[in-house]
Amino acid sequence: MGEVMLRLDPGEGRIHTTRTFQAWEGGGEYNVARGLRRCFGMKAAIATALADNPIGRLVEDFILQGGVDPSLIKWVPYDGIGRTVRNGMNFTERGYGVRAAVGCSDRGNTAVSQIKKGDFDWDSIFGPENGARWFHTGGIFAALSASTAEVAADAMDAANKYGTPVSYDLNYRPSLWKSIGGEAKAQEVNREIVKKVDVLLGNEEDFSVMLGVKIKGVSEDFNELPIEGYSEMLREVASLYPNLKVIASTLRTAHTASRNAWGAIALVEGEIVHVPQRDIDILDRVGGGDSFASGLAYGFLSGASAQDAIAYGVAHGALAMSTPGDTSTASLNEVKKVMKAGTARVDR
């Protein structure tokens, strides 16, 4: 559950100087569903809302191309100019070398930010009628409005009632919280939501800002990522939220916008699982964490070990960052090849 935006990408150019954009769809929560469907072959749906105009229908067409079930989209009548409801747009430039990636979203007063409790039939979604096996949402969706946080909590209550695992990506975005209370409000909202979660995802900044759990021993530029510090942070989160079964953090050191060290660490049922960082080349880093989340979910849903589930996430995230756009174009075979540290020789 989350917002699906129209992503407009200047390619190798800059947002403020380009004359052409390539259109994609994207959203922190939606990207997870799409990765599960397109890479891992699992049926997935997106619970969201769109203004019923040509932009909304374009986003729907992207969703259909991605194979994600659109039947849970709530279509909201459009007023003609977007005074009362509109669709979100996200302008994203990739960055290169010393020039960092840049995102500029335009998503105020969107259809999904106005959804309320009761807009989705969670008993039908999680109950015997459909029996959804996994529910994912995140801190981006929860930040869109007071009502979206309430809807997220309501959905989690229903999932918990039917024994459906709930995953939540903290996904801190300063721009979303800036005008509604900043870090203090982010912690107020997320500390309550996390009490309803089974699988919690994030990075060191997410845990620090959204939950107030600081990591020790990390340099300001994140050039050194001490595993002991991450292990201690994850265990502290587990002590605060004993409901959590899995707590995972991606490990990213950005040498440049084009070259990152990438890995992950998780606490699974009290045991630390670590996939060490390795250097990867980045074409478009947006969506790497979402692809990590979908790989991890696939691993657990398919009965893989905790170590393999985290490795699926790391490999899928690395592949997603090698192509443009928010969403993954990888195949399961490609993910398995990266997990085995396969080479990039040409497949003929």
C-alpha positions in Angstrom: 0.0 0.0 0.0 1.4 3.4 -1.0 1.5 6.2 -3.5 2.3 5.5 -7.2 3.7 8.6 -8.8 4.6 9.5 -12.4 8.4 9.7 -12.4 9.9 12.1 -14.9 13.6 11.4 -15.7 16.0 13.7 -17.6 18.3 10.8 -18.2 21.9 11.9 -18.2 20.8 15.6 -17.9 19.6 17.8 -15.1 16.1 18.6 -14.0 16.5 22.3 -14.2 18.0 22.4 -17.7 16.5 19.5 -19.6 13.9 19.8 -22.4 12.8 16.2 -22.4 11.8 13.7 -19.8 11.3 10.0 -19.9 8.2 8.8 -18.0 8.2 5.9 -15.6 6.1 4.9 -12.6 7.5 4.6 -9.1 6.8 4.7 -5.4 8.6 3.3 -2.4 5.9 0.8 -1.6 4.7 0.0 -5.1 8.3 -0.8 -6.2 8.3 -3.7 -3.8 5.1 -5.2 -5.3 6.4 -4.8 -8.8 9.7 -6.4 -8.0 7.9 -9.4 -6.4 5.7 -9.7 -9.6 8.2 -9.1 -12.4 11.4 -10.5 -11.0 10.2 -13.2 -8.6 7.0 -14.3 -10.3 4.6 -13.7 -7.4 1.2 -12.3 -7.7 1.1 -8.8 -6.3 -1.4 -5.9 -6.0 -1.2 -2.3 -5.0 -3.7 -0.6 -2.7 -3.6 3.1 -3.7 -5.7 6.0 -5.0 -5.4 8.0 -8.2 -7.2 11.0 -9.6 -9.2 9.8 -12.6 -7.6 11.8 -15.4 -5.1 11.1 -18.3 -2.1 11.2 -15.9 -3.8 8.8 -13.5 -4.6 6.5 -16.4 -1.0 6.7 -17.6 0.2 5.6 -14.2 -2.4 2.7 -14.4 -1.0 1.7 -17.7 2.5 1.5 -16.2 1.1 -0.6 -13.4 -0.5 -2.9 -15.9 2.8 -3.2 -17.8 4.5 -4.2 -14.6 2.0 -7.0 -14.0 0.8 -5.6 -10.7 -3.0 -6.2 -10.0 -4.7 -2.7 -10.2 -8.1 -3.9 -8.8 -7.4 -2.2 -5.5 -6.9 1.2 -7.0 -9.4 3.7 -5.6 -10.3 6.1 -8.5 -11.2 9.6 -7.4 -13.2 12.0 -9.6 -11.0 14.8 -11.0 -12.1 18.4 -10.6 -10.5 19.6 -13.9 -7.5 21.5 -12.5 -6.3 19.7 -9.4 -7.8 22.1 -6.9 -9.1 19.2 -4.7 -7.3 16.2 -5.9 -4.3 15.4 -8.2 -1.7 12.7 -9.0 1.8 12.9 -7.7 4.9 13.4 -9.8 8.5 12.8 -9.0 11.4 14.4 -10.9 14.6 12.4 -10.5 18.1 12.9 -11.9 20.5 10.0 -11.5 23.7 11.8 -10.5 27.2 10.9 -11.7 30.6 10.7 -10.1 30.8 13.6 -7.5 27.4 14.9 -8.5 24.8 13.3 -6.3 21.4 12.0 -7.4 18.5 14.6 -6.9 14.8 14.0 -6.4 12.2 16.7 -6.5 8.6 15.5 -5.8 5.4 17.3 -6.5 2.8 15.4 -4.6 0.8 17.7 -2.4 -3.0 17.1 -2.1 -2.8 13.8 -4.1 -5.6 11.3 -4.2 -3.8 8.7 -2.0 -3.0 11.3 0.7 -6.8 11.7 1.2 -7.8 8.1 1.7 -9.5 7.2 5.0 -10.2 4.2 7.1 -12.9 2.1 5.4 -11.7 2.9 1.9 -10.3 -0.7 1.6 -11.9 -4.0 2.6 -9.0 -5.5 4.6 -11.1 -8.5 5.7 -11.6 -9.4 2.1 -7.9 -8.8 1.2 -6.4 -10.8 4.2 -9.3 -13.2 4.9 -10.2 -16.5 3.3 -11.7 -14.7 0.2 -8.3 -13.7 -1.1 -5.8 -14.7 1.6 -3.0 -12.3 0.9 0.2 -13.8 2.3 2.3 -10.6 2.9 1.5 -7.0 3.4 4.0 -4.2 2.8 3.9 -0.5 3.4 6.2 2.2 4.7 7.2 5.5 6.2 6.7 7.4 2.9 3.0 6.4 2.8 2.6 7.1 6.5 4.0 10.7 6.0 1.6 11.8 3.3 -1.2 12.8 5.8 -2.6 12.1 9.2 -5.2 9.8 7.6 -2.6 7.7 5.7 -0.9 6.8 9.0 -4.3 5.8 10.4 -5.0 3.7 7.3 -1.7 2.0 7.5 -2.3 1.1 11.2 -5.8 -0.2 10.3 -4.5 -2.4 7.5 -1.8 -3.8 9.9 -4.5 -4.6 12.5 -6.4 -6.6 9.9 -3.3 -8.4 8.7 -2.3 -9.3 12.3 -5.8 -10.6 12.8 -5.4 -13.1 9.9 -1.8 -13.9 10.7 -0.4 -12.2 7.6 3.2 -11.0 7.9 3.6 -7.2 7.8 6.7 -5.6 6.5 7.4 -1.9 6.9 10.2 0.2 5.4 11.0 3.2 7.5 12.1 5.1 4.4 12.7 8.5 6.1 12.2 11.4 3.6 13.0 14.8 5.2 10.9 16.7 2.6 7.7 14.8 3.6 8.0 15.5 7.4 9.4 19.0 7.1 6.2 20.9 7.2 4.2 18.6 9.6 6.5 18.5 12.6 9.9 17.2 11.4 11.7 14.4 13.2 9.6 14.7 16.3 6.4 14.0 14.4 8.1 11.2 12.4 9.1 9.5 15.7 5.6 10.0 17.2 3.9 8.3 14.2 6.4 5.5 13.5 7.0 4.4 17.1 3.3 3.5 17.2 3.1 1.9 13.8 6.2 -0.3 14.4 4.4 -2.0 17.3 2.2 -3.7 14.6 5.0 -4.8 12.3 6.7 -8.2 11.8 9.5 -7.3 9.4 11.2 -3.9 9.8 13.5 -2.4 7.1 15.6 0.7 6.9 19.1 2.1 7.1 21.1 3.7 9.9 19.5 7.1 9.3 16.0 5.7 9.2 16.4 4.0 12.6 17.9 7.1 14.1 15.4 9.6 12.9 12.2 7.6 12.8 12.7 5.6 16.0 15.4 7.6 17.9 17.8 4.6 18.0 21.3 5.9 17.2 24.1 3.8 15.8 27.6 4.0 17.3 30.9 4.2 15.5 29.8 5.3 12.1 31.8 8.2 10.5 29.9 11.2 9.2 30.7 10.3 5.6 29.7 6.6 6.2 33.1 5.4 4.9 33.3 3.0 7.8 30.3 0.9 8.7 31.2 -1.1 11.8 29.2 -4.3 11.9 29.3 -4.3 15.7 27.6 -1.0 15.8 24.8 -2.1 13.4 24.4 -5.3 15.4 24.0 -3.3 18.6 21.5 -0.9 16.9 19.4 -3.8 15.7 19.3 -5.5 19.1 18.3 -2.2 20.7 15.4 -1.9 18.2 14.4 -5.5 19.0 14.4 -4.8 22.8 12.1 -1.8 22.2 9.8 -3.8 19.9 9.6 -7.5 20.9 6.9 -8.0 18.2 9.6 -7.7 15.5 10.7 -11.0 14.0 13.1 -9.6 11.4 15.0 -6.2 11.5 17.1 -5.5 8.5 19.4 -2.6 7.5 21.0 -2.1 4.1 24.7 -1.1 4.2 25.7 1.5 1.7 28.9 3.5 1.4 28.7 6.0 -1.5 32.2 6.4 -2.8 30.7 8.4 -5.6 27.2 8.6 -7.1 28.4 6.0 -9.6 30.2 3.6 -7.3 28.8 2.3 -4.0 29.7 -0.5 -1.6 26.4 -2.4 -1.0 25.4 -5.1 1.5 23.0 -5.7 4.4 22.7 -6.9 7.9 19.7 -8.3 9.7 18.6 -9.6 13.1 16.3 -12.6 12.5 14.7 -14.3 15.5 17.6 -13.0 17.7 20.5 -14.1 15.3 22.6 -11.7 13.2 22.7 -12.4 9.5 25.3 -10.5 7.4 25.8 -10.1 3.7 29.1 -8.2 3.4 29.4 -5.1 1.3 30.9 -5.3 -2.2 31.6 -2.5 -4.6 29.0 -2.1 -7.4 28.6 0.4 -10.2 25.4 2.5 -10.1 23.4 3.8 -13.0 20.3 4.9 -11.0 20.3 4.3 -7.3 16.6 5.1 -6.7 14.6 2.0 -5.8 17.6 -0.1 -4.6 16.2 -0.3 -1.1 12.8 -1.2 -2.4 14.3 -4.0 -4.5 16.1 -5.2 -1.4 12.8 -5.4 0.3 11.1 -7.4 -2.4 14.0 -9.8 -2.6 13.9 -10.3 1.2 10.1 -10.9 1.1 10.5 -13.4 -1.7 13.1 -15.3 0.2 10.9 -15.7 3.3 7.8 -16.4 1.2 9.6 -19.1 -0.8 10.9 -20.8 2.4 14.6 -19.8 1.9 16.9 -19.6 4.9 17.4 -16.2 6.6 20.9 -15.9 5.0 19.5 -16.5 1.5 16.5 -14.2 2.0 18.9 -11.3 2.9 21.2 -12.3 0.0 18.2 -12.2 -2.4 17.5 -8.7 -1.3 21.1 -7.5 -1.7 21.5 -9.1 -5.1 18.1 -7.7 -6.4 18.9 -4.2 -5.1 22.3 -4.3 -6.8 20.7 -5.2 -10.1 17.9 -2.6 -9.8 20.5 0.1 -9.4 22.2 -1.0 -12.7 19.2 0.1 -14.8 17.2 3.4 -15.1 13.9 4.0 -13.3 12.6 3.1 -9.9 11.7 -0.4 -10.7 13.6 -3.6 -11.3 14.1 -5.2 -14.7 16.0 -8.2 -13.3 15.1 -11.8 -13.6 15.3 -14.4 -10.9 18.2 -16.2 -12.7 20.1 -12.9 -12.8 19.5 -12.5 -9.0 20.8 -16.0 -8.3 23.8 -15.4 -10.5 24.7 -12.3 -8.5 24.2 -14.2 -5.3 26.8 -16.6 -6.5 29.1 -13.7 -7.3 28.8 -14.6 -11.0 30.7 -12.6 -13.6 29.3 -10.0 -16.0 30.5 -11.8 -19.1 28.2 -11.6 -22.0 25.4 -14.3 -22.0 25.0 -15.5 -25.6 
